[in-house]
Amino acid sequence: MSARPAFARTVRHPGKPDPVRIVSLEAEAMSHSFTLQAGRSLRDAMSIPLAQSGMDGGTVRFENLRVRPLHFLMPALAVDDQHAAFYSDPHSMEEGTLIEYAVATYGRKDGEPFVHCHAVWRGRDGQPQGGHLMMDKTIVEESGQAQAWGVHDATMATKYDPETNFTLFHPTRLSDAAQPAGGKRVVLARIRPDEDLTMAVEEACRSHGIAQAVIRGSVGSIIGADFEDGRVLEDRATEILVRSGEVKSGPDGLRARLEIALINPEGRVCEGVLARGRNPVLICFELVLEEQ
């Protein structure tokens, strides 16, 4: 992996850094298109059809989905030295809300389906707003379509992380069965704090011998943001999702391009392409790569 950059923005975590900064596994690729059924919580609307499809872990994307009510959290600064950042108090919008786009990580918590989702919608003032959805309380008002990419017999399972003092997703195999060889692969990965996000995505591909990939899953946090167009956001607590992203091989080796939506502690949204080498992960980043 390339030498770690010196970042303009950093935070201190309460625990000792784990020496393995990118944790990943690969498996045969699966994809599944399905309907998010009206009347179900977002958690059940995703986890029920995905369990029926045989997908054990992966990511879900959807657009233009009407929900009622919408319950969510926003990123926040920590109030003590036990965490580098935290969440806001819960917020809700009881009126019908159109989620413009969202990305979710699908995995397991205590053996049961669990979903972590970041989304963007319009606030009451008509401006883009975003946050971390409370999936068991947010209800699908009108059925809509979703697309999932993932794997069978492996998942993103929650596990306590002493470095950050959070319980976080961790790529986990569900059995010792041999993995099929020769087909398209999906990589499930977790990127730890203080790794440049763009370069870590490249390293995840490199470690699995993947020369070209599409970023399908992308739920996480970074420390503010430096964009390719020169904009700089100094917020220390920000959540993000990748609107579109890819990794390609070129004259300089593997290069990733991440067009993101960033959510600040006020819930405001900023979009753009991340500058390579200048955007460290805050708490973690959940990554799902599909080989091309």
MOVEN-V731611 format. One line per field, one symbol per residue. psi: psi as a letter, one per 40 degrees, with the letter a starting at -180 (. if undefined). burial: 1 if it has 16 or more other ideal C-beta (glycine too) atoms within 10 Angstrom, else 0. A space follows every 50 residues. Layout:
BEGIN
psi = ???
burial = ???
END
This chain:
BEGIN
psi = iiihihidhiihidihhhdhdhhiiiihhiihhihhhieiiddddddddd ddeehdiaihiiifhhihihhiiiiiiieaeeidiaiiiiiihdihhhhd iihihhaihfeihihhhiihahadeeihiiahigdeehhhdhiiiihiha iieiihiihhhddefihiihhhieieiihiieiiihhhihhiiehhdddd ddddddeefhehihhdighaiigaihideeihhehdhhiiihdiiihiha deahhihhhihhhieeeihhiahihheegiicdihhhhhhi.
burial = 00000010101010000000111111111101010100011111111011 00101111111100111011111110010000111111000010001011 11111111000011111111100000011111111001111001010111 11011111001011110111111000000000001111111111111111 11111101010010111111111111100000101111111110111000 000111111111111011110111111111111111111110
END
